[in-house]
Amino acid sequence: MLSQRRHLIVHQRGIVDRRYLENTNDTQQIGERLLVSPDELLGYIVLVQNSGASLLTALLGSMLGTQ
């Protein structure tokens, strides 16, 4: 969902289109501006933060394992 919403914001200025609705279970209508609740936004921020931390941990682990 995060990827689909990011794509919609970047490429469609946040306006819901057919492709977005086909790729998600969202109930918004074509032509509406994408609605993201504060709780959803916080969840996305935490998800991205955790993903970045995991990537950094894996990178550091692989670098330390090769020395």
mmCIF file of the N, C-alpha and C atoms, coordinates in Angstrom:
data_MODEL
# 
_entry.id   MODEL 
# 
loop_
_atom_site.group_PDB 
_atom_site.id 
_atom_site.type_symbol 
_atom_site.label_atom_id 
_atom_site.label_alt_id 
_atom_site.label_comp_id 
_atom_site.label_asym_id 
_atom_site.label_entity_id 
_atom_site.label_seq_id 
_atom_site.pdbx_PDB_ins_code 
_atom_site.Cartn_x 
_atom_site.Cartn_y 
_atom_site.Cartn_z 
_atom_site.occupancy 
_atom_site.B_iso_or_equiv 
_atom_site.pdbx_formal_charge 
_atom_site.auth_seq_id 
_atom_site.auth_comp_id 
_atom_site.auth_asym_id 
_atom_site.auth_atom_id 
_atom_site.pdbx_PDB_model_num 
ATOM 1   N N  . MET A 1 1  ? 0.834   -1.194  0.000   1.00 0.00 ? 1  MET A N  1 
ATOM 2   C CA . MET A 1 1  ? 0.000   0.000   0.000   1.00 0.00 ? 1  MET A CA 1 
ATOM 3   C C  . MET A 1 1  ? 0.877   1.255   0.000   1.00 0.00 ? 1  MET A C  1 
ATOM 4   N N  . LEU A 1 2  ? 1.946   1.213   0.786   1.00 0.00 ? 2  LEU A N  1 
ATOM 5   C CA . LEU A 1 2  ? 2.844   2.364   0.823   1.00 0.00 ? 2  LEU A CA 1 
ATOM 6   C C  . LEU A 1 2  ? 3.400   2.664   -0.566  1.00 0.00 ? 2  LEU A C  1 
ATOM 7   N N  . SER A 1 3  ? 3.830   1.638   -1.261  1.00 0.00 ? 3  SER A N  1 
ATOM 8   C CA . SER A 1 3  ? 4.378   1.821   -2.603  1.00 0.00 ? 3  SER A CA 1 
ATOM 9   C C  . SER A 1 3  ? 3.331   2.380   -3.563  1.00 0.00 ? 3  SER A C  1 
ATOM 10  N N  . GLN A 1 4  ? 2.122   1.864   -3.498  1.00 0.00 ? 4  GLN A N  1 
ATOM 11  C CA . GLN A 1 4  ? 1.050   2.340   -4.377  1.00 0.00 ? 4  GLN A CA 1 
ATOM 12  C C  . GLN A 1 4  ? 0.707   3.797   -4.081  1.00 0.00 ? 4  GLN A C  1 
ATOM 13  N N  . ARG A 1 5  ? 0.665   4.140   -2.816  1.00 0.00 ? 5  ARG A N  1 
ATOM 14  C CA . ARG A 1 5  ? 0.342   5.523   -2.443  1.00 0.00 ? 5  ARG A CA 1 
ATOM 15  C C  . ARG A 1 5  ? 1.471   6.470   -2.825  1.00 0.00 ? 5  ARG A C  1 
ATOM 16  N N  . ARG A 1 6  ? 2.720   6.040   -2.636  1.00 0.00 ? 6  ARG A N  1 
ATOM 17  C CA . ARG A 1 6  ? 3.849   6.867   -3.034  1.00 0.00 ? 6  ARG A CA 1 
ATOM 18  C C  . ARG A 1 6  ? 3.786   7.146   -4.538  1.00 0.00 ? 6  ARG A C  1 
ATOM 19  N N  . HIS A 1 7  ? 3.505   6.079   -5.309  1.00 0.00 ? 7  HIS A N  1 
ATOM 20  C CA . HIS A 1 7  ? 3.401   6.236   -6.757  1.00 0.00 ? 7  HIS A CA 1 
ATOM 21  C C  . HIS A 1 7  ? 2.298   7.241   -7.114  1.00 0.00 ? 7  HIS A C  1 
ATOM 22  N N  . LEU A 1 8  ? 1.170   7.137   -6.463  1.00 0.00 ? 8  LEU A N  1 
ATOM 23  C CA . LEU A 1 8  ? 0.046   8.033   -6.739  1.00 0.00 ? 8  LEU A CA 1 
ATOM 24  C C  . LEU A 1 8  ? 0.414   9.485   -6.412  1.00 0.00 ? 8  LEU A C  1 
ATOM 25  N N  . ILE A 1 9  ? 1.097   9.696   -5.298  1.00 0.00 ? 9  ILE A N  1 
ATOM 26  C CA . ILE A 1 9  ? 1.490   11.049  -4.905  1.00 0.00 ? 9  ILE A CA 1 
ATOM 27  C C  . ILE A 1 9  ? 2.509   11.619  -5.886  1.00 0.00 ? 9  ILE A C  1 
ATOM 28  N N  . VAL A 1 10 ? 3.510   10.831  -6.236  1.00 0.00 ? 10 VAL A N  1 
ATOM 29  C CA . VAL A 1 10 ? 4.592   11.306  -7.101  1.00 0.00 ? 10 VAL A CA 1 
ATOM 30  C C  . VAL A 1 10 ? 4.129   11.509  -8.539  1.00 0.00 ? 10 VAL A C  1 
ATOM 31  N N  . HIS A 1 11 ? 3.350   10.568  -9.061  1.00 0.00 ? 11 HIS A N  1 
ATOM 32  C CA . HIS A 1 11 ? 3.026   10.590  -10.492 1.00 0.00 ? 11 HIS A CA 1 
ATOM 33  C C  . HIS A 1 11 ? 1.640   11.130  -10.833 1.00 0.00 ? 11 HIS A C  1 
ATOM 34  N N  . GLN A 1 12 ? 0.743   11.166  -9.871  1.00 0.00 ? 12 GLN A N  1 
ATOM 35  C CA . GLN A 1 12 ? -0.625  11.634  -10.153 1.00 0.00 ? 12 GLN A CA 1 
ATOM 36  C C  . GLN A 1 12 ? -1.040  12.805  -9.259  1.00 0.00 ? 12 GLN A C  1 
ATOM 37  N N  . ARG A 1 13 ? -0.047  13.424  -8.586  1.00 0.00 ? 13 ARG A N  1 
ATOM 38  C CA . ARG A 1 13 ? -0.314  14.547  -7.688  1.00 0.00 ? 13 ARG A CA 1 
ATOM 39  C C  . ARG A 1 13 ? -1.317  14.175  -6.591  1.00 0.00 ? 13 ARG A C  1 
ATOM 40  N N  . GLY A 1 14 ? -1.350  12.889  -6.219  1.00 0.00 ? 14 GLY A N  1 
ATOM 41  C CA . GLY A 1 14 ? -2.232  12.440  -5.147  1.00 0.00 ? 14 GLY A CA 1 
ATOM 42  C C  . GLY A 1 14 ? -3.683  12.263  -5.543  1.00 0.00 ? 14 GLY A C  1 
ATOM 43  N N  . ILE A 1 15 ? -3.958  12.258  -6.840  1.00 0.00 ? 15 ILE A N  1 
ATOM 44  C CA . ILE A 1 15 ? -5.332  12.081  -7.314  1.00 0.00 ? 15 ILE A CA 1 
ATOM 45  C C  . ILE A 1 15 ? -5.548  10.601  -7.634  1.00 0.00 ? 15 ILE A C  1 
ATOM 46  N N  . VAL A 1 16 ? -6.567  10.025  -7.003  1.00 0.00 ? 16 VAL A N  1 
ATOM 47  C CA . VAL A 1 16 ? -6.865  8.597   -7.173  1.00 0.00 ? 16 VAL A CA 1 
ATOM 48  C C  . VAL A 1 16 ? -7.221  8.313   -8.637  1.00 0.00 ? 16 VAL A C  1 
ATOM 49  N N  . ASP A 1 17 ? -6.599  7.283   -9.188  1.00 0.00 ? 17 ASP A N  1 
ATOM 50  C CA . ASP A 1 17 ? -6.901  6.876   -10.558 1.00 0.00 ? 17 ASP A CA 1 
ATOM 51  C C  . ASP A 1 17 ? -7.283  5.395   -10.602 1.00 0.00 ? 17 ASP A C  1 
ATOM 52  N N  . ARG A 1 18 ? -7.675  4.943   -11.761 1.00 0.00 ? 18 ARG A N  1 
ATOM 53  C CA . ARG A 1 18 ? -8.132  3.561   -11.940 1.00 0.00 ? 18 ARG A CA 1 
ATOM 54  C C  . ARG A 1 18 ? -7.047  2.559   -11.561 1.00 0.00 ? 18 ARG A C  1 
ATOM 55  N N  . ARG A 1 19 ? -5.837  2.829   -12.003 1.00 0.00 ? 19 ARG A N  1 
ATOM 56  C CA . ARG A 1 19 ? -4.725  1.907   -11.730 1.00 0.00 ? 19 ARG A CA 1 
ATOM 57  C C  . ARG A 1 19 ? -4.509  1.726   -10.232 1.00 0.00 ? 19 ARG A C  1 
ATOM 58  N N  . TYR A 1 20 ? -4.557  2.817   -9.482  1.00 0.00 ? 20 TYR A N  1 
ATOM 59  C CA . TYR A 1 20 ? -4.399  2.748   -8.030  1.00 0.00 ? 20 TYR A CA 1 
ATOM 60  C C  . TYR A 1 20 ? -5.492  1.876   -7.413  1.00 0.00 ? 20 TYR A C  1 
ATOM 61  N N  . LEU A 1 21 ? -6.722  2.087   -7.836  1.00 0.00 ? 21 LEU A N  1 
ATOM 62  C CA . LEU A 1 21 ? -7.837  1.307   -7.286  1.00 0.00 ? 21 LEU A CA 1 
ATOM 63  C C  . LEU A 1 21 ? -7.719  -0.170  -7.660  1.00 0.00 ? 21 LEU A C  1 
ATOM 64  N N  . GLU A 1 22 ? -7.230  -0.451  -8.858  1.00 0.00 ? 22 GLU A N  1 
ATOM 65  C CA . GLU A 1 22 ? -7.052  -1.846  -9.277  1.00 0.00 ? 22 GLU A CA 1 
ATOM 66  C C  . GLU A 1 22 ? -5.971  -2.550  -8.451  1.00 0.00 ? 22 GLU A C  1 
ATOM 67  N N  . ASN A 1 23 ? -4.974  -1.806  -8.010  1.00 0.00 ? 23 ASN A N  1 
ATOM 68  C CA . ASN A 1 23 ? -3.846  -2.385  -7.281  1.00 0.00 ? 23 ASN A CA 1 
ATOM 69  C C  . ASN A 1 23 ? -4.018  -2.379  -5.767  1.00 0.00 ? 23 ASN A C  1 
ATOM 70  N N  . THR A 1 24 ? -5.077  -1.791  -5.272  1.00 0.00 ? 24 THR A N  1 
ATOM 71  C CA . THR A 1 24 ? -5.301  -1.708  -3.827  1.00 0.00 ? 24 THR A CA 1 
ATOM 72  C C  . THR A 1 24 ? -6.749  -2.089  -3.516  1.00 0.00 ? 24 THR A C  1 
ATOM 73  N N  . ASN A 1 25 ? -7.036  -2.197  -2.252  1.00 0.00 ? 25 ASN A N  1 
ATOM 74  C CA . ASN A 1 25 ? -8.422  -2.415  -1.800  1.00 0.00 ? 25 ASN A CA 1 
ATOM 75  C C  . ASN A 1 25 ? -9.036  -1.121  -1.302  1.00 0.00 ? 25 ASN A C  1 
ATOM 76  N N  . ASP A 1 26 ? -8.477  0.006   -1.703  1.00 0.00 ? 26 ASP A N  1 
ATOM 77  C CA . ASP A 1 26 ? -8.961  1.301   -1.241  1.00 0.00 ? 26 ASP A CA 1 
ATOM 78  C C  . ASP A 1 26 ? -10.374 1.552   -1.748  1.00 0.00 ? 26 ASP A C  1 
ATOM 79  N N  . THR A 1 27 ? -11.140 2.290   -0.973  1.00 0.00 ? 27 THR A N  1 
ATOM 80  C CA . THR A 1 27 ? -12.540 2.553   -1.324  1.00 0.00 ? 27 THR A CA 1 
ATOM 81  C C  . THR A 1 27 ? -12.763 3.964   -1.853  1.00 0.00 ? 27 THR A C  1 
ATOM 82  N N  . GLN A 1 28 ? -11.694 4.726   -2.024  1.00 0.00 ? 28 GLN A N  1 
ATOM 83  C CA . GLN A 1 28 ? -11.852 6.071   -2.560  1.00 0.00 ? 28 GLN A CA 1 
ATOM 84  C C  . GLN A 1 28 ? -12.296 6.004   -4.018  1.00 0.00 ? 28 GLN A C  1 
ATOM 85  N N  . GLN A 1 29 ? -12.765 7.124   -4.531  1.00 0.00 ? 29 GLN A N  1 
ATOM 86  C CA . GLN A 1 29 ? -13.285 7.199   -5.888  1.00 0.00 ? 29 GLN A CA 1 
ATOM 87  C C  . GLN A 1 29 ? -12.243 7.824   -6.826  1.00 0.00 ? 29 GLN A C  1 
ATOM 88  N N  . ILE A 1 30 ? -12.310 7.430   -8.090  1.00 0.00 ? 30 ILE A N  1 
ATOM 89  C CA . ILE A 1 30 ? -11.440 8.020   -9.105  1.00 0.00 ? 30 ILE A CA 1 
ATOM 90  C C  . ILE A 1 30 ? -11.656 9.535   -9.121  1.00 0.00 ? 30 ILE A C  1 
ATOM 91  N N  . GLY A 1 31 ? -10.547 10.272  -9.147  1.00 0.00 ? 31 GLY A N  1 
ATOM 92  C CA . GLY A 1 31 ? -10.606 11.726  -9.187  1.00 0.00 ? 31 GLY A CA 1 
ATOM 93  C C  . GLY A 1 31 ? -10.500 12.383  -7.830  1.00 0.00 ? 31 GLY A C  1 
ATOM 94  N N  . GLU A 1 32 ? -10.697 11.623  -6.756  1.00 0.00 ? 32 GLU A N  1 
ATOM 95  C CA . GLU A 1 32 ? -10.565 12.185  -5.412  1.00 0.00 ? 32 GLU A CA 1 
ATOM 96  C C  . GLU A 1 32 ? -9.090  12.353  -5.065  1.00 0.00 ? 32 GLU A C  1 
ATOM 97  N N  . ARG A 1 33 ? -8.813  13.300  -4.173  1.00 0.00 ? 33 ARG A N  1 
ATOM 98  C CA . ARG A 1 33 ? -7.459  13.443  -3.646  1.00 0.00 ? 33 ARG A CA 1 
ATOM 99  C C  . ARG A 1 33 ? -7.249  12.338  -2.616  1.00 0.00 ? 33 ARG A C  1 
ATOM 100 N N  . LEU A 1 34 ? -6.088  11.712  -2.661  1.00 0.00 ? 34 LEU A N  1 
ATOM 101 C CA . LEU A 1 34 ? -5.760  10.624  -1.756  1.00 0.00 ? 34 LEU A CA 1 
ATOM 102 C C  . LEU A 1 34 ? -5.858  11.090  -0.307  1.00 0.00 ? 34 LEU A C  1 
ATOM 103 N N  . LEU A 1 35 ? -6.555  10.323  0.504   1.00 0.00 ? 35 LEU A N  1 
ATOM 104 C CA . LEU A 1 35 ? -6.665  10.607  1.925   1.00 0.00 ? 35 LEU A CA 1 
ATOM 105 C C  . LEU A 1 35 ? -5.819  9.608   2.699   1.00 0.00 ? 35 LEU A C  1 
ATOM 106 N N  . VAL A 1 36 ? -4.943  10.131  3.543   1.00 0.00 ? 36 VAL A N  1 
ATOM 107 C CA . VAL A 1 36 ? -4.111  9.300   4.412   1.00 0.00 ? 36 VAL A CA 1 
ATOM 108 C C  . VAL A 1 36 ? -4.308  9.830   5.822   1.00 0.00 ? 36 VAL A C  1 
ATOM 109 N N  . SER A 1 37 ? -4.759  8.959   6.720   1.00 0.00 ? 37 SER A N  1 
ATOM 110 C CA . SER A 1 37 ? -5.017  9.390   8.097   1.00 0.00 ? 37 SER A CA 1 
ATOM 111 C C  . SER A 1 37 ? -3.692  9.614   8.831   1.00 0.00 ? 37 SER A C  1 
ATOM 112 N N  . PRO A 1 38 ? -3.717  10.394  9.891   1.00 0.00 ? 38 PRO A N  1 
ATOM 113 C CA . PRO A 1 38 ? -2.498  10.589  10.682  1.00 0.00 ? 38 PRO A CA 1 
ATOM 114 C C  . PRO A 1 38 ? -1.927  9.257   11.196  1.00 0.00 ? 38 PRO A C  1 
ATOM 115 N N  . ASP A 1 39 ? -2.777  8.329   11.594  1.00 0.00 ? 39 ASP A N  1 
ATOM 116 C CA . ASP A 1 39 ? -2.299  7.031   12.068  1.00 0.00 ? 39 ASP A CA 1 
ATOM 117 C C  . ASP A 1 39 ? -1.622  6.238   10.946  1.00 0.00 ? 39 ASP A C  1 
ATOM 118 N N  . GLU A 1 40 ? -2.190  6.295   9.734   1.00 0.00 ? 40 GLU A N  1 
ATOM 119 C CA . GLU A 1 40 ? -1.561  5.616   8.601   1.00 0.00 ? 40 GLU A CA 1 
ATOM 120 C C  . GLU A 1 40 ? -0.201  6.234   8.290   1.00 0.00 ? 40 GLU A C  1 
ATOM 121 N N  . LEU A 1 41 ? -0.139  7.556   8.293   1.00 0.00 ? 41 LEU A N  1 
ATOM 122 C CA . LEU A 1 41 ? 1.116   8.247   8.014   1.00 0.00 ? 41 LEU A CA 1 
ATOM 123 C C  . LEU A 1 41 ? 2.177   7.869   9.046   1.00 0.00 ? 41 LEU A C  1 
ATOM 124 N N  . LEU A 1 42 ? 1.813   7.859   10.311  1.00 0.00 ? 42 LEU A N  1 
ATOM 125 C CA . LEU A 1 42 ? 2.749   7.457   11.359  1.00 0.00 ? 42 LEU A CA 1 
ATOM 126 C C  . LEU A 1 42 ? 3.215   6.018   11.140  1.00 0.00 ? 42 LEU A C  1 
ATOM 127 N N  . GLY A 1 43 ? 2.297   5.137   10.778  1.00 0.00 ? 43 GLY A N  1 
ATOM 128 C CA . GLY A 1 43 ? 2.661   3.756   10.499  1.00 0.00 ? 43 GLY A CA 1 
ATOM 129 C C  . GLY A 1 43 ? 3.648   3.648   9.350   1.00 0.00 ? 43 GLY A C  1 
ATOM 130 N N  . TYR A 1 44 ? 3.466   4.451   8.302   1.00 0.00 ? 44 TYR A N  1 
ATOM 131 C CA . TYR A 1 44 ? 4.387   4.443   7.169   1.00 0.00 ? 44 TYR A CA 1 
ATOM 132 C C  . TYR A 1 44 ? 5.762   4.963   7.581   1.00 0.00 ? 44 TYR A C  1 
ATOM 133 N N  . ILE A 1 45 ? 5.777   6.002   8.404   1.00 0.00 ? 45 ILE A N  1 
ATOM 134 C CA . ILE A 1 45 ? 7.053   6.549   8.881   1.00 0.00 ? 45 ILE A CA 1 
ATOM 135 C C  . ILE A 1 45 ? 7.810   5.501   9.688   1.00 0.00 ? 45 ILE A C  1 
ATOM 136 N N  . VAL A 1 46 ? 7.109   4.811   10.569  1.00 0.00 ? 46 VAL A N  1 
ATOM 137 C CA . VAL A 1 46 ? 7.742   3.769   11.381  1.00 0.00 ? 46 VAL A CA 1 
ATOM 138 C C  . VAL A 1 46 ? 8.238   2.633   10.483  1.00 0.00 ? 46 VAL A C  1 
ATOM 139 N N  . LEU A 1 47 ? 7.442   2.241   9.499   1.00 0.00 ? 47 LEU A N  1 
ATOM 140 C CA . LEU A 1 47 ? 7.833   1.182   8.579   1.00 0.00 ? 47 LEU A CA 1 
ATOM 141 C C  . LEU A 1 47 ? 9.121   1.540   7.833   1.00 0.00 ? 47 LEU A C  1 
ATOM 142 N N  . VAL A 1 48 ? 9.196   2.744   7.311   1.00 0.00 ? 48 VAL A N  1 
ATOM 143 C CA . VAL A 1 48 ? 10.380  3.181   6.576   1.00 0.00 ? 48 VAL A CA 1 
ATOM 144 C C  . VAL A 1 48 ? 11.584  3.276   7.510   1.00 0.00 ? 48 VAL A C  1 
ATOM 145 N N  . GLN A 1 49 ? 11.366  3.798   8.705   1.00 0.00 ? 49 GLN A N  1 
ATOM 146 C CA . GLN A 1 49 ? 12.448  3.901   9.680   1.00 0.00 ? 49 GLN A CA 1 
ATOM 147 C C  . GLN A 1 49 ? 12.983  2.517   10.048  1.00 0.00 ? 49 GLN A C  1 
ATOM 148 N N  . ASN A 1 50 ? 12.104  1.584   10.317  1.00 0.00 ? 50 ASN A N  1 
ATOM 149 C CA . ASN A 1 50 ? 12.520  0.226   10.672  1.00 0.00 ? 50 ASN A CA 1 
ATOM 150 C C  . ASN A 1 50 ? 13.222  -0.470  9.502   1.00 0.00 ? 50 ASN A C  1 
ATOM 151 N N  . SER A 1 51 ? 12.723  -0.253  8.296   1.00 0.00 ? 51 SER A N  1 
ATOM 152 C CA . SER A 1 51 ? 13.359  -0.843  7.112   1.00 0.00 ? 51 SER A CA 1 
ATOM 153 C C  . SER A 1 51 ? 14.771  -0.300  6.940   1.00 0.00 ? 51 SER A C  1 
ATOM 154 N N  . GLY A 1 52 ? 14.933  1.003   7.100   1.00 0.00 ? 52 GLY A N  1 
ATOM 155 C CA . GLY A 1 52 ? 16.253  1.611   6.989   1.00 0.00 ? 52 GLY A CA 1 
ATOM 156 C C  . GLY A 1 52 ? 17.199  1.091   8.056   1.00 0.00 ? 52 GLY A C  1 
ATOM 157 N N  . ALA A 1 53 ? 16.711  0.963   9.276   1.00 0.00 ? 53 ALA A N  1 
ATOM 158 C CA . ALA A 1 53 ? 17.544  0.445   10.366  1.00 0.00 ? 53 ALA A CA 1 
ATOM 159 C C  . ALA A 1 53 ? 17.958  -0.998  10.084  1.00 0.00 ? 53 ALA A C  1 
ATOM 160 N N  . SER A 1 54 ? 17.047  -1.803  9.559   1.00 0.00 ? 54 SER A N  1 
ATOM 161 C CA . SER A 1 54 ? 17.372  -3.195  9.233   1.00 0.00 ? 54 SER A CA 1 
ATOM 162 C C  . SER A 1 54 ? 18.415  -3.278  8.126   1.00 0.00 ? 54 SER A C  1 
ATOM 163 N N  . LEU A 1 55 ? 18.280  -2.438  7.113   1.00 0.00 ? 55 LEU A N  1 
ATOM 164 C CA . LEU A 1 55 ? 19.276  -2.417  6.036   1.00 0.00 ? 55 LEU A CA 1 
ATOM 165 C C  . LEU A 1 55 ? 20.648  -2.009  6.565   1.00 0.00 ? 55 LEU A C  1 
ATOM 166 N N  . LEU A 1 56 ? 20.673  -0.993  7.407   1.00 0.00 ? 56 LEU A N  1 
ATOM 167 C CA . LEU A 1 56 ? 21.936  -0.543  7.973   1.00 0.00 ? 56 LEU A CA 1 
ATOM 168 C C  . LEU A 1 56 ? 22.572  -1.629  8.836   1.00 0.00 ? 56 LEU A C  1 
ATOM 169 N N  . THR A 1 57 ? 21.771  -2.299  9.644   1.00 0.00 ? 57 THR A N  1 
ATOM 170 C CA . THR A 1 57 ? 22.266  -3.393  10.479  1.00 0.00 ? 57 THR A CA 1 
ATOM 171 C C  . THR A 1 57 ? 22.847  -4.502  9.623   1.00 0.00 ? 57 THR A C  1 
ATOM 172 N N  . ALA A 1 58 ? 22.146  -4.878  8.556   1.00 0.00 ? 58 ALA A N  1 
ATOM 173 C CA . ALA A 1 58 ? 22.632  -5.937  7.664   1.00 0.00 ? 58 ALA A CA 1 
ATOM 174 C C  . ALA A 1 58 ? 23.929  -5.520  6.986   1.00 0.00 ? 58 ALA A C  1 
ATOM 175 N N  . LEU A 1 59 ? 24.002  -4.271  6.541   1.00 0.00 ? 59 LEU A N  1 
ATOM 176 C CA . LEU A 1 59 ? 25.214  -3.769  5.889   1.00 0.00 ? 59 LEU A CA 1 
ATOM 177 C C  . LEU A 1 59 ? 26.392  -3.780  6.850   1.00 0.00 ? 59 LEU A C  1 
ATOM 178 N N  . LEU A 1 60 ? 26.186  -3.269  8.044   1.00 0.00 ? 60 LEU A N  1 
ATOM 179 C CA . LEU A 1 60 ? 27.267  -3.244  9.023   1.00 0.00 ? 60 LEU A CA 1 
ATOM 180 C C  . LEU A 1 60 ? 27.681  -4.652  9.411   1.00 0.00 ? 60 LEU A C  1 
ATOM 181 N N  . GLY A 1 61 ? 26.717  -5.551  9.541   1.00 0.00 ? 61 GLY A N  1 
ATOM 182 C CA . GLY A 1 61 ? 27.023  -6.938  9.868   1.00 0.00 ? 61 GLY A CA 1 
ATOM 183 C C  . GLY A 1 61 ? 27.855  -7.596  8.790   1.00 0.00 ? 61 GLY A C  1 
ATOM 184 N N  . SER A 1 62 ? 27.529  -7.343  7.542   1.00 0.00 ? 62 SER A N  1 
ATOM 185 C CA . SER A 1 62 ? 28.296  -7.951  6.448   1.00 0.00 ? 62 SER A CA 1 
ATOM 186 C C  . SER A 1 62 ? 29.691  -7.342  6.367   1.00 0.00 ? 62 SER A C  1 
ATOM 187 N N  . MET A 1 63 ? 29.826  -6.062  6.664   1.00 0.00 ? 63 MET A N  1 
ATOM 188 C CA . MET A 1 63 ? 31.133  -5.418  6.632   1.00 0.00 ? 63 MET A CA 1 
ATOM 189 C C  . MET A 1 63 ? 32.007  -5.935  7.780   1.00 0.00 ? 63 MET A C  1 
ATOM 190 N N  . LEU A 1 64 ? 31.445  -6.106  8.929   1.00 0.00 ? 64 LEU A N  1 
ATOM 191 C CA . LEU A 1 64 ? 32.199  -6.579  10.082  1.00 0.00 ? 64 LEU A CA 1 
ATOM 192 C C  . LEU A 1 64 ? 32.550  -8.061  9.925   1.00 0.00 ? 64 LEU A C  1 
ATOM 193 N N  . GLY A 1 65 ? 31.680  -8.798  9.247   1.00 0.00 ? 65 GLY A N  1 
ATOM 194 C CA . GLY A 1 65 ? 31.937  -10.228 9.038   1.00 0.00 ? 65 GLY A CA 1 
ATOM 195 C C  . GLY A 1 65 ? 33.054  -10.500 8.055   1.00 0.00 ? 65 GLY A C  1 
ATOM 196 N N  . THR A 1 66 ? 33.384  -9.531  7.202   1.00 0.00 ? 66 THR A N  1 
ATOM 197 C CA . THR A 1 66 ? 34.419  -9.757  6.183   1.00 0.00 ? 66 THR A CA 1 
ATOM 198 C C  . THR A 1 66 ? 35.788  -9.291  6.636   1.00 0.00 ? 66 THR A C  1 
ATOM 199 N N  . GLN A 1 67 ? 35.858  -8.621  7.774   1.00 0.00 ? 67 GLN A N  1 
ATOM 200 C CA . GLN A 1 67 ? 37.163  -8.124  8.228   1.00 0.00 ? 67 GLN A CA 1 
ATOM 201 C C  . GLN A 1 67 ? 37.914  -9.154  9.037   1.00 0.00 ? 67 GLN A C  1 
# 
